[in-house]
Amino acid sequence: MNLPKYLYKYRTFDSNHLKSIIDNEIWFAIGTTLNDPFDCTVNFPNIRADRDSLMRFAKARKLGQIPNTNSCSGLTMAWINELESRGELLGDKGNKYMLRIYQVLINAYVCCFSTSFKNQLLWSHYSNHHKGICLRFNTEKLISSIDNVFHDWITYDNAPMNMVDLINSKDQQKAAMDIIYTKSKDWDYEKEYRLILDNIRKNKNDPEAQPIKYPEDALDCIFFGIEVNKNKKQNLIESLKGRNILFKDVYRAETSYELFSRDTKTTK
């Protein structure tokens, strides 16, 4: 796995965000709290089956071989009907498999990061139109400090998930993770790297989000947006005095829209 050196979290000067920084916490949340209604929910694009997935399913379950023919539309439906009549697909067996996948999918606690502080859209969408901040974390220090956490790049793909392949998976948790790590291509500008806690939400009484502590040195830099309020900026710097954190101002290149950063000039 190609582990990025740094992970970036775009934030506003919201009091809860500031408290999390002071307390060395990041928040993990379930899918219903995210801004993408198709993320970490059962509302993902899917197809029931195709010929190849049915062949894999039949081989894995020792159900016999699908005839080798390119005329597969009617054949596929015939096999779906046959397997459903046996309870293999959407019957009792299939439903049990899908239920396990759905339970992980909708109850997983995730935390989302970008891999760049230079993203114009992220500054606009998540940092109050460049009036906020962007936190930089040392990836290895952050991940190694969290017990039983999964992590990987997001795959941006509009292809539907194959339900038969999901049912055929021997590892329902991995099948759910494959869905969680997949988003529409419309989101590829985020260049997202995602962390997922191993423990899932057990019931509706459990919180929709939970904080996880990280070591103080995991957060090593804070970038200030182009339109940041000078007083808010100085107050944050003062509140983190004594910590080994770099402070940088983001600025635009004179001849392009590319963003860069330079050391913040702090007042004494």
MIDOSE-1310 file (N, C-alpha, C; in nm, 2 decimals, decimal comma, always signed):
residues 268
mnlp	+0,08/-0,12/+0,00/+0,00/+0,00/+0,00/+0,09/+0,13/+0,00; +0,05/+0,22/-0,09/+0,13/+0,35/-0,09/+0,08/+0,44/+0,01; +0,14/+0,44/+0,12/+0,10/+0,53/+0,24/+0,14/+0,67/+0,22; +0,05/+0,77/+0,21/+0,09/+0,91/+0,20/+0,17/+0,96/+0,32
kyly	+0,26/+1,04/+0,30/+0,34/+1,09/+0,41/+0,26/+1,18/+0,51; +0,17/+1,26/+0,45/+0,08/+1,34/+0,53/-0,07/+1,33/+0,50; -0,15/+1,35/+0,60/-0,29/+1,35/+0,58/-0,34/+1,49/+0,62; -0,44/+1,54/+0,54/-0,49/+1,68/+0,57/-0,64/+1,68/+0,60
kyrt	-0,67/+1,76/+0,70/-0,81/+1,78/+0,74/-0,85/+1,92/+0,73; -0,94/+1,96/+0,65/-0,99/+2,10/+0,63/-1,09/+2,13/+0,74; -1,08/+2,24/+0,81/-1,16/+2,27/+0,92/-1,20/+2,42/+0,92; -1,31/+2,45/+0,99/-1,34/+2,59/+1,01/-1,30/+2,63/+1,16
fdsn	-1,33/+2,75/+1,19/-1,31/+2,80/+1,33/-1,42/+2,77/+1,42; -1,51/+2,68/+1,39/-1,61/+2,63/+1,47/-1,56/+2,59/+1,61; -1,63/+2,62/+1,71/-1,58/+2,59/+1,85/-1,55/+2,44/+1,87; -1,63/+2,36/+1,81/-1,60/+2,21/+1,83/-1,48/+2,17/+1,76
hlks	-1,45/+2,23/+1,64/-1,33/+2,20/+1,57/-1,21/+2,24/+1,65; -1,21/+2,36/+1,70/-1,10/+2,41/+1,78/-1,08/+2,33/+1,90; -1,18/+2,29/+1,97/-1,17/+2,21/+2,09/-1,10/+2,07/+2,06; -1,13/+2,02/+1,94/-1,07/+1,89/+1,90/-0,92/+1,91/+1,88
iidn	-0,88/+2,02/+1,83/-0,74/+2,05/+1,81/-0,67/+2,06/+1,94; -0,73/+2,13/+2,03/-0,67/+2,15/+2,16/-0,66/+2,02/+2,24; -0,76/+1,93/+2,22/-0,77/+1,81/+2,29/-0,70/+1,69/+2,22; -0,64/+1,72/+2,11/-0,57/+1,61/+2,03/-0,67/+1,50/+1,99
eiwf	-0,78/+1,54/+1,93/-0,88/+1,44/+1,89/-0,92/+1,46/+1,74; -0,95/+1,34/+1,68/-1,02/+1,34/+1,55/-1,15/+1,26/+1,57; -1,25/+1,30/+1,49/-1,38/+1,24/+1,51/-1,41/+1,14/+1,40; -1,46/+1,02/+1,44/-1,50/+0,92/+1,34/-1,65/+0,92/+1,35
aigt	-1,72/+0,90/+1,23/-1,86/+0,91/+1,23/-1,92/+0,81/+1,13; -2,05/+0,77/+1,15/-2,11/+0,68/+1,06/-2,16/+0,75/+0,93; -2,20/+0,68/+0,83/-2,23/+0,73/+0,70/-2,34/+0,83/+0,70; -2,44/+0,82/+0,78/-2,56/+0,91/+0,78/-2,52/+1,06/+0,81
tlnd	-2,40/+1,07/+0,87/-2,36/+1,21/+0,91/-2,27/+1,27/+0,80; -2,24/+1,20/+0,70/-2,15/+1,25/+0,59/-2,23/+1,33/+0,49; -2,16/+1,41/+0,41/-2,23/+1,49/+0,31/-2,26/+1,43/+0,18; -2,22/+1,30/+0,16/-2,26/+1,23/+0,04/-2,36/+1,12/+0,08
pfdc	-2,48/+1,14/+0,03/-2,59/+1,04/+0,07/-2,57/+0,90/+0,02; -2,47/+0,88/-0,06/-2,44/+0,75/-0,12/-2,32/+0,68/-0,05; -2,26/+0,75/+0,05/-2,14/+0,71/+0,12/-2,17/+0,64/+0,24; -2,12/+0,51/+0,26/-2,14/+0,43/+0,38/-2,29/+0,41/+0,41
tvnf	-2,37/+0,39/+0,30/-2,51/+0,36/+0,32/-2,54/+0,24/+0,23; -2,66/+0,19/+0,24/-2,71/+0,08/+0,14/-2,75/+0,14/+0,01; -2,75/+0,27/+0,00/-2,79/+0,34/-0,12/-2,67/+0,36/-0,22; -2,62/+0,24/-0,26/-2,51/+0,24/-0,36/-2,55/+0,18/-0,49
pnir	-2,50/+0,22/-0,60/-2,54/+0,15/-0,73/-2,50/+0,01/-0,74; -2,59/-0,08/-0,78/-2,56/-0,22/-0,79/-2,64/-0,29/-0,90; -2,59/-0,40/-0,94/-2,66/-0,49/-1,03/-2,68/-0,63/-0,96; -2,78/-0,70/-0,99/-2,80/-0,83/-0,92/-2,69/-0,93/-0,96
adrd	-2,65/-0,94/-1,09/-2,56/-1,04/-1,13/-2,52/-1,02/-1,28; -2,41/-1,08/-1,32/-2,38/-1,09/-1,46/-2,33/-1,24/-1,48; -2,30/-1,27/-1,60/-2,26/-1,41/-1,63/-2,14/-1,45/-1,55; -2,04/-1,36/-1,55/-1,91/-1,40/-1,49/-1,93/-1,41/-1,34
slmr	-2,01/-1,32/-1,27/-2,02/-1,34/-1,13/-2,10/-1,46/-1,09; -2,20/-1,50/-1,18/-2,27/-1,62/-1,16/-2,18/-1,75/-1,17; -2,09/-1,74/-1,26/-2,00/-1,85/-1,28/-1,91/-1,86/-1,15; -1,86/-1,75/-1,10/-1,78/-1,75/-0,98/-1,86/-1,81/-0,86
faka	-1,99/-1,76/-0,85/-2,07/-1,80/-0,75/-2,10/-1,95/-0,75; -2,13/-2,01/-0,87/-2,16/-2,15/-0,89/-2,04/-2,23/-0,86; -1,92/-2,19/-0,90/-1,80/-2,26/-0,87/-1,77/-2,27/-0,72; -1,79/-2,15/-0,65/-1,76/-2,14/-0,51/-1,86/-2,23/-0,43
rklg	-1,98/-2,23/-0,47/-2,08/-2,31/-0,40/-2,10/-2,45/-0,45; -2,02/-2,48/-0,56/-2,03/-2,62/-0,62/-2,18/-2,65/-0,66; -2,23/-2,55/-0,74/-2,37/-2,56/-0,78/-2,38/-2,61/-0,92; -2,27/-2,65/-0,98/-2,27/-2,68/-1,13/-2,22/-2,57/-1,21
qipn	-2,20/-2,60/-1,34/-2,14/-2,50/-1,43/-2,24/-2,44/-1,51; -2,22/-2,31/-1,54/-2,30/-2,23/-1,63/-2,25/-2,26/-1,77; -2,34/-2,30/-1,86/-2,30/-2,33/-2,00/-2,22/-2,21/-2,06; -2,12/-2,25/-2,14/-2,03/-2,15/-2,20/-2,09/-2,09/-2,32
tnsc	-2,16/-1,98/-2,31/-2,23/-1,92/-2,42/-2,23/-1,77/-2,41; -2,22/-1,70/-2,52/-2,22/-1,56/-2,52/-2,37/-1,50/-2,51; -2,46/-1,59/-2,53/-2,60/-1,55/-2,53/-2,65/-1,56/-2,38; -2,60/-1,46/-2,30/-2,61/-1,48/-2,16/-2,73/-1,40/-2,09
sglt	-2,80/-1,32/-2,16/-2,90/-1,24/-2,10/-3,01/-1,32/-2,03; -3,07/-1,41/-2,12/-3,18/-1,50/-2,07/-3,12/-1,60/-1,97; -3,00/-1,65/-2,01/-2,93/-1,75/-1,92/-2,91/-1,69/-1,78; -2,86/-1,57/-1,78/-2,83/-1,51/-1,65/-2,96/-1,50/-1,56
mawi	-3,06/-1,46/-1,62/-3,19/-1,45/-1,55/-3,24/-1,59/-1,51; -3,22/-1,69/-1,59/-3,26/-1,82/-1,56/-3,19/-1,87/-1,44; -3,05/-1,84/-1,44/-2,97/-1,89/-1,32/-3,01/-1,81/-1,20; -3,03/-1,68/-1,21/-3,08/-1,60/-1,09/-3,20/-1,66/-1,03
nele	-3,30/-1,69/-1,12/-3,43/-1,74/-1,07/-3,41/-1,88/-1,01; -3,32/-1,96/-1,07/-3,29/-2,09/-1,01/-3,22/-2,08/-0,87; -3,12/-1,99/-0,86/-3,05/-1,98/-0,74/-3,14/-1,92/-0,63; -3,22/-1,83/-0,67/-3,32/-1,76/-0,58/-3,42/-1,87/-0,52
srge	-3,46/-1,96/-0,61/-3,56/-2,06/-0,57/-3,49/-2,16/-0,47; -3,36/-2,17/-0,47/-3,29/-2,25/-0,37/-3,26/-2,17/-0,25; -3,29/-2,05/-0,25/-3,25/-1,96/-0,13/-3,11/-1,92/-0,12; -3,03/-1,94/-0,24/-2,89/-1,91/-0,24/-2,86/-1,76/-0,25
llgd	-2,94/-1,69/-0,33/-2,92/-1,55/-0,35/-2,99/-1,46/-0,26; -3,12/-1,43/-0,29/-3,19/-1,33/-0,21/-3,28/-1,41/-0,12; -3,26/-1,54/-0,10/-3,33/-1,62/+0,00/-3,26/-1,61/+0,13; -3,28/-1,71/+0,22/-3,23/-1,70/+0,35/-3,08/-1,69/+0,35
kgnk	-3,01/-1,77/+0,27/-2,86/-1,77/+0,27/-2,81/-1,63/+0,22; -2,86/-1,59/+0,11/-2,82/-1,46/+0,05/-2,85/-1,35/+0,15; -2,97/-1,35/+0,21/-3,01/-1,24/+0,29/-2,92/-1,23/+0,42; -2,88/-1,35/+0,47/-2,79/-1,35/+0,59/-2,65/-1,29/+0,55
ymlr	-2,60/-1,32/+0,43/-2,47/-1,26/+0,39/-2,48/-1,11/+0,37; -2,59/-1,07/+0,30/-2,61/-0,93/+0,28/-2,63/-0,85/+0,41; -2,70/-0,91/+0,50/-2,73/-0,84/+0,63/-2,60/-0,81/+0,70; -2,51/-0,91/+0,70/-2,38/-0,89/+0,76/-2,30/-0,78/+0,70
iyqv	-2,30/-0,78/+0,57/-2,24/-0,67/+0,49/-2,30/-0,53/+0,52; -2,43/-0,53/+0,52/-2,50/-0,40/+0,55/-2,47/-0,35/+0,69; -2,47/-0,44/+0,79/-2,44/-0,40/+0,93/-2,31/-0,33/+0,94; -2,21/-0,39/+0,88/-2,08/-0,32/+0,88/-2,08/-0,19/+0,80
lina	-2,14/-0,19/+0,69/-2,15/-0,08/+0,60/-2,21/+0,05/+0,67; -2,33/+0,03/+0,72/-2,40/+0,15/+0,78/-2,36/+0,18/+0,92; -2,28/+0,09/+0,98/-2,24/+0,12/+1,12/-2,09/+0,14/+1,14; -2,02/+0,15/+1,03/-1,88/+0,17/+1,04/-1,85/+0,32/+1,08
yvcc	-1,75/+0,34/+1,17/-1,70/+0,47/+1,20/-1,58/+0,51/+1,11; -1,60/+0,62/+1,03/-1,50/+0,65/+0,94/-1,45/+0,80/+0,97; -1,32/+0,82/+0,92/-1,27/+0,96/+0,93/-1,20/+0,98/+0,80; -1,23/+1,10/+0,74/-1,19/+1,12/+0,60/-1,08/+1,23/+0,59
fsts	-0,98/+1,21/+0,51/-0,87/+1,31/+0,50/-0,85/+1,33/+0,35; -0,79/+1,44/+0,32/-0,73/+1,46/+0,18/-0,58/+1,44/+0,19; -0,52/+1,44/+0,07/-0,37/+1,42/+0,07/-0,30/+1,55/+0,01; -0,37/+1,66/+0,02/-0,31/+1,79/-0,02/-0,37/+1,90/+0,05
fknq	-0,29/+2,01/+0,08/-0,35/+2,13/+0,14/-0,38/+2,23/+0,03; -0,35/+2,20/-0,10/-0,36/+2,29/-0,21/-0,49/+2,29/-0,29; -0,59/+2,22/-0,23/-0,71/+2,19/-0,31/-0,81/+2,31/-0,29; -0,83/+2,38/-0,40/-0,92/+2,50/-0,40/-1,06/+2,47/-0,35
llws	-1,12/+2,36/-0,40/-1,25/+2,32/-0,37/-1,27/+2,28/-0,22; -1,17/+2,21/-0,17/-1,18/+2,17/-0,03/-1,17/+2,29/+0,06; -1,09/+2,39/+0,03/-1,08/+2,51/+0,11/-1,22/+2,58/+0,10; -1,29/+2,58/-0,01/-1,42/+2,64/-0,02/-1,53/+2,56/+0,05
hysn	-1,53/+2,43/+0,03/-1,63/+2,34/+0,08/-1,62/+2,32/+0,23; -1,50/+2,30/+0,28/-1,49/+2,25/+0,42/-1,42/+2,35/+0,51; -1,36/+2,46/+0,46/-1,29/+2,56/+0,54/-1,35/+2,70/+0,52; -1,48/+2,70/+0,50/-1,56/+2,83/+0,51/-1,50/+2,93/+0,41
hhkg	-1,49/+2,88/+0,28/-1,45/+2,97/+0,17/-1,31/+3,04/+0,20; -1,21/+2,95/+0,24/-1,07/+3,00/+0,26/-1,06/+3,08/+0,39; -1,17/+3,08/+0,48/-1,16/+3,15/+0,60/-1,12/+3,06/+0,72; -1,10/+2,93/+0,69/-1,07/+2,84/+0,79/-0,92/+2,79/+0,79
iclr	-0,90/+2,67/+0,83/-0,77/+2,61/+0,84/-0,76/+2,47/+0,78; -0,64/+2,43/+0,76/-0,62/+2,29/+0,72/-0,51/+2,23/+0,81; -0,54/+2,11/+0,87/-0,45/+2,05/+0,96/-0,37/+1,94/+0,89; -0,24/+1,94/+0,92/-0,16/+1,84/+0,86/-0,11/+1,74/+0,96
fnte	-0,14/+1,61/+0,94/-0,10/+1,50/+1,03/+0,01/+1,42/+0,96; +0,11/+1,38/+1,05/+0,20/+1,28/+1,01/+0,13/+1,14/+1,00; +0,12/+1,08/+0,88/+0,03/+0,97/+0,86/+0,07/+0,85/+0,95; +0,20/+0,82/+0,96/+0,25/+0,70/+1,03/+0,22/+0,72/+1,18
klis	+0,25/+0,84/+1,23/+0,23/+0,87/+1,38/+0,08/+0,86/+1,41; +0,00/+0,91/+1,32/-0,15/+0,91/+1,35/-0,20/+0,77/+1,35; -0,18/+0,70/+1,24/-0,23/+0,56/+1,22/-0,18/+0,47/+1,33; -0,05/+0,48/+1,36/+0,01/+0,38/+1,46/-0,05/+0,41/+1,60
sidn	-0,11/+0,52/+1,62/-0,16/+0,56/+1,76/-0,30/+0,51/+1,78; -0,37/+0,46/+1,67/-0,51/+0,42/+1,68/-0,51/+0,27/+1,68; -0,57/+0,20/+1,78/-0,59/+0,06/+1,78/-0,69/+0,01/+1,68; -0,65/-0,10/+1,61/-0,74/-0,17/+1,52/-0,81/-0,07/+1,42
vfhd	-0,73/-0,01/+1,34/-0,79/+0,08/+1,24/-0,75/+0,04/+1,10; -0,85/+0,04/+1,01/-0,83/+0,01/+0,87/-0,80/+0,14/+0,80; -0,72/+0,14/+0,69/-0,70/+0,26/+0,62/-0,66/+0,23/+0,48; -0,71/+0,32/+0,39/-0,68/+0,30/+0,25/-0,72/+0,42/+0,17
wity	-0,68/+0,42/+0,04/-0,72/+0,52/-0,05/-0,86/+0,50/-0,10; -0,93/+0,60/-0,13/-1,06/+0,59/-0,19/-1,05/+0,56/-0,34; -1,13/+0,47/-0,39/-1,13/+0,44/-0,53/-1,25/+0,51/-0,59; -1,23/+0,59/-0,69/-1,34/+0,66/-0,75/-1,39/+0,59/-0,88
dnap	-1,51/+0,53/-0,87/-1,55/+0,44/-0,98/-1,71/+0,45/-0,98; -1,76/+0,47/-1,10/-1,91/+0,48/-1,11/-1,97/+0,34/-1,15; -1,89/+0,24/-1,16/-1,94/+0,11/-1,19/-2,03/+0,05/-1,08; -2,14/-0,01/-1,10/-2,22/-0,07/-1,00/-2,16/-0,19/-0,93
mnmv	-2,19/-0,20/-0,80/-2,14/-0,32/-0,73/-2,22/-0,44/-0,77; -2,16/-0,56/-0,78/-2,22/-0,68/-0,82/-2,27/-0,75/-0,69; -2,40/-0,77/-0,68/-2,46/-0,82/-0,56/-2,42/-0,97/-0,54; -2,41/-1,04/-0,65/-2,37/-1,18/-0,63/-2,23/-1,20/-0,58
dlin	-2,14/-1,11/-0,63/-2,00/-1,11/-0,58/-1,99/-1,08/-0,44; -2,08/-0,98/-0,39/-2,08/-0,95/-0,25/-2,13/-1,07/-0,17; -2,23/-1,13/-0,21/-2,29/-1,25/-0,14/-2,18/-1,36/-0,14; -2,11/-1,37/-0,25/-2,01/-1,48/-0,26/-1,88/-1,45/-0,18
skdq	-1,87/-1,33/-0,13/-1,75/-1,30/-0,05/-1,74/-1,39/+0,08; -1,62/-1,44/+0,10/-1,60/-1,52/+0,23/-1,58/-1,43/+0,35; -1,55/-1,30/+0,32/-1,53/-1,21/+0,43/-1,62/-1,09/+0,41; -1,73/-1,09/+0,49/-1,83/-0,99/+0,47/-1,78/-0,85/+0,52
qkaa	-1,69/-0,85/+0,61/-1,63/-0,72/+0,65/-1,55/-0,66/+0,54; -1,47/-0,74/+0,47/-1,40/-0,69/+0,35/-1,49/-0,64/+0,24; -1,60/-0,72/+0,22/-1,70/-0,68/+0,12/-1,75/-0,54/+0,15; -1,79/-0,52/+0,28/-1,84/-0,39/+0,32/-1,73/-0,28/+0,30
mdii	-1,60/-0,31/+0,34/-1,50/-0,22/+0,32/-1,48/-0,18/+0,18; -1,49/-0,27/+0,09/-1,48/-0,24/-0,06/-1,58/-0,13/-0,10; -1,70/-0,14/-0,04/-1,80/-0,04/-0,07/-1,77/+0,09/+0,00; -1,72/+0,09/+0,12/-1,69/+0,21/+0,19/-1,57/+0,28/+0,13
ytks	-1,48/+0,21/+0,07/-1,36/+0,27/+0,00/-1,39/+0,31/-0,15; -1,52/+0,31/-0,19/-1,55/+0,34/-0,32/-1,65/+0,46/-0,32; -1,62/+0,56/-0,41/-1,71/+0,67/-0,42/-1,72/+0,71/-0,57; -1,82/+0,79/-0,60/-1,84/+0,83/-0,74/-1,72/+0,91/-0,79
kdwd	-1,70/+0,91/-0,92/-1,59/+0,98/-0,98/-1,61/+1,13/-0,96; -1,73/+1,18/-0,93/-1,75/+1,32/-0,91/-1,67/+1,37/-0,79; -1,63/+1,28/-0,70/-1,55/+1,32/-0,58/-1,40/+1,30/-0,59; -1,35/+1,27/-0,71/-1,21/+1,24/-0,72/-1,12/+1,36/-0,69
yeke	-1,17/+1,48/-0,70/-1,09/+1,59/-0,67/-1,05/+1,60/-0,52; -1,11/+1,52/-0,44/-1,08/+1,52/-0,29/-0,95/+1,45/-0,26; -0,91/+1,35/-0,35/-0,79/+1,27/-0,33/-0,79/+1,22/-0,19; -0,90/+1,14/-0,16/-0,92/+1,11/-0,02/-0,85/+0,98/+0,03
yrli	-0,81/+0,98/+0,15/-0,75/+0,87/+0,22/-0,84/+0,85/+0,35; -0,89/+0,73/+0,37/-0,99/+0,71/+0,47/-0,94/+0,61/+0,58; -0,98/+0,65/+0,70/-0,96/+0,56/+0,82/-1,09/+0,50/+0,87; -1,09/+0,38/+0,90/-1,21/+0,31/+0,95/-1,18/+0,23/+1,08
ldni	-1,26/+0,26/+1,18/-1,24/+0,18/+1,31/-1,29/+0,04/+1,29; -1,22/-0,05/+1,36/-1,26/-0,19/+1,35/-1,39/-0,21/+1,43; -1,42/-0,14/+1,54/-1,54/-0,16/+1,61/-1,65/-0,08/+1,55; -1,77/-0,14/+1,52/-1,88/-0,07/+1,46/-1,98/-0,03/+1,56
rknk	-2,07/+0,05/+1,52/-2,18/+0,09/+1,60/-2,28/-0,03/+1,62; -2,30/-0,06/+1,75/-2,37/-0,18/+1,78/-2,53/-0,16/+1,77; -2,58/-0,05/+1,82/-2,72/-0,03/+1,82/-2,75/+0,12/+1,81; -2,87/+0,16/+1,80/-2,91/+0,30/+1,78/-2,88/+0,39/+1,90
ndpe	-2,86/+0,33/+2,01/-2,82/+0,41/+2,13/-2,68/+0,45/+2,13; -2,60/+0,38/+2,05/-2,45/+0,42/+2,04/-2,44/+0,55/+1,96; -2,35/+0,63/+1,99/-2,33/+0,76/+1,93/-2,31/+0,75/+1,78; -2,35/+0,85/+1,70/-2,32/+0,85/+1,56/-2,18/+0,89/+1,53
aqpi	-2,11/+0,95/+1,62/-1,97/+0,99/+1,61/-1,90/+0,97/+1,74; -1,77/+0,95/+1,73/-1,69/+0,93/+1,85/-1,55/+0,99/+1,83; -1,49/+1,05/+1,93/-1,36/+1,10/+1,92/-1,25/+1,00/+1,95; -1,14/+1,01/+1,88/-1,03/+0,92/+1,91/-0,90/+1,01/+1,93
kype	-0,83/+0,99/+2,04/-0,72/+1,06/+2,08/-0,60/+1,03/+1,99; -0,51/+1,13/+1,96/-0,39/+1,10/+1,89/-0,28/+1,17/+1,97; -0,15/+1,12/+1,95/-0,04/+1,18/+2,02/-0,02/+1,33/+1,97; +0,03/+1,41/+2,06/+0,05/+1,55/+2,03/+0,13/+1,58/+1,90
dald	+0,23/+1,49/+1,89/+0,33/+1,52/+1,77/+0,27/+1,47/+1,64; +0,15/+1,41/+1,64/+0,10/+1,36/+1,51/+0,05/+1,48/+1,43; +0,00/+1,59/+1,49/-0,04/+1,71/+1,43/+0,09/+1,80/+1,42; +0,14/+1,82/+1,30/+0,27/+1,89/+1,30/+0,26/+2,03/+1,22
ciff	+0,15/+2,06/+1,16/+0,14/+2,18/+1,09/-0,01/+2,23/+1,07; -0,03/+2,36/+1,08/-0,16/+2,41/+1,05/-0,15/+2,52/+0,94; -0,23/+2,51/+0,84/-0,23/+2,61/+0,73/-0,35/+2,70/+0,75; -0,33/+2,83/+0,73/-0,44/+2,93/+0,74/-0,48/+2,97/+0,60
giev	-0,62/+2,97/+0,58/-0,67/+3,01/+0,45/-0,64/+3,15/+0,41; -0,66/+3,18/+0,29/-0,63/+3,31/+0,23/-0,72/+3,42/+0,30; -0,84/+3,39/+0,33/-0,93/+3,49/+0,39/-0,95/+3,48/+0,54; -0,85/+3,42/+0,60/-0,86/+3,39/+0,75/-0,87/+3,53/+0,83
nknk	-0,95/+3,52/+0,93/-0,96/+3,64/+1,02/-0,83/+3,64/+1,11; -0,76/+3,76/+1,11/-0,63/+3,77/+1,18/-0,64/+3,75/+1,33; -0,75/+3,79/+1,39/-0,77/+3,77/+1,53/-0,79/+3,62/+1,57; -0,87/+3,55/+1,49/-0,90/+3,41/+1,51/-0,77/+3,33/+1,49
kqnl	-0,69/+3,37/+1,39/-0,57/+3,31/+1,36/-0,47/+3,32/+1,48; -0,46/+3,45/+1,53/-0,36/+3,47/+1,64/-0,41/+3,40/+1,77; -0,54/+3,39/+1,79/-0,59/+3,32/+1,91/-0,56/+3,17/+1,90; -0,57/+3,11/+1,79/-0,54/+2,97/+1,77/-0,39/+2,95/+1,79
iesl	-0,31/+3,03/+1,74/-0,16/+3,02/+1,76/-0,13/+3,03/+1,91; -0,19/+3,12/+1,98/-0,16/+3,14/+2,12/-0,21/+3,02/+2,20; -0,32/+2,96/+2,16/-0,37/+2,85/+2,24/-0,29/+2,72/+2,22; -0,20/+2,72/+2,11/-0,12/+2,61/+2,09/+0,03/+2,64/+2,12
kgrn	+0,05/+2,75/+2,19/+0,19/+2,79/+2,22/+0,26/+2,68/+2,30; +0,38/+2,65/+2,27/+0,46/+2,55/+2,34/+0,46/+2,41/+2,27; +0,37/+2,40/+2,17/+0,36/+2,27/+2,10/+0,44/+2,28/+1,97; +0,50/+2,17/+1,93/+0,59/+2,17/+1,81/+0,50/+2,17/+1,68
ilfk	+0,43/+2,28/+1,66/+0,34/+2,28/+1,54/+0,39/+2,40/+1,45; +0,40/+2,37/+1,32/+0,43/+2,48/+1,23/+0,31/+2,55/+1,19; +0,32/+2,68/+1,16/+0,20/+2,76/+1,12/+0,24/+2,82/+0,98; +0,15/+2,80/+0,89/+0,18/+2,85/+0,75/+0,06/+2,92/+0,69
dvyr	+0,09/+3,02/+0,61/-0,02/+3,09/+0,54/-0,02/+3,04/+0,40; -0,14/+3,02/+0,35/-0,16/+2,98/+0,21/-0,18/+3,10/+0,13; -0,12/+3,10/+0,01/-0,13/+3,21/-0,09/-0,14/+3,16/-0,23; -0,19/+3,24/-0,32/-0,20/+3,20/-0,46/-0,08/+3,25/-0,54
aets	-0,03/+3,17/-0,63/+0,07/+3,22/-0,72/+0,03/+3,34/-0,80; +0,12/+3,42/-0,84/+0,08/+3,54/-0,91/+0,03/+3,51/-1,05; +0,09/+3,41/-1,11/+0,06/+3,38/-1,25/-0,03/+3,26/-1,28; -0,09/+3,20/-1,17/-0,18/+3,09/-1,18/-0,27/+3,08/-1,06
yelf	-0,36/+2,98/-1,06/-0,44/+2,96/-0,94/-0,38/+2,86/-0,84; -0,26/+2,81/-0,87/-0,20/+2,72/-0,78/-0,17/+2,78/-0,64; -0,19/+2,70/-0,54/-0,17/+2,74/-0,40/-0,04/+2,70/-0,35; +0,02/+2,79/-0,27/+0,15/+2,76/-0,20/+0,14/+2,80/-0,05
srdt	+0,24/+2,78/+0,02/+0,24/+2,82/+0,16/+0,37/+2,88/+0,20; +0,37/+2,96/+0,30/+0,49/+3,02/+0,36/+0,47/+3,03/+0,51; +0,58/+3,04/+0,58/+0,57/+3,05/+0,73/+0,49/+3,17/+0,77; +0,41/+3,14/+0,87/+0,33/+3,25/+0,93/+0,41/+3,34/+1,01
kttk	+0,39/+3,47/+1,00/+0,46/+3,57/+1,08/+0,38/+3,59/+1,21; +0,43/+3,54/+1,32/+0,35/+3,55/+1,44/+0,39/+3,68/+1,52; +0,29/+3,73/+1,59/+0,32/+3,85/+1,67/+0,36/+3,81/+1,81; +0,46/+3,88/+1,86/+0,51/+3,84/+1,99/+0,45/+3,92/+2,11
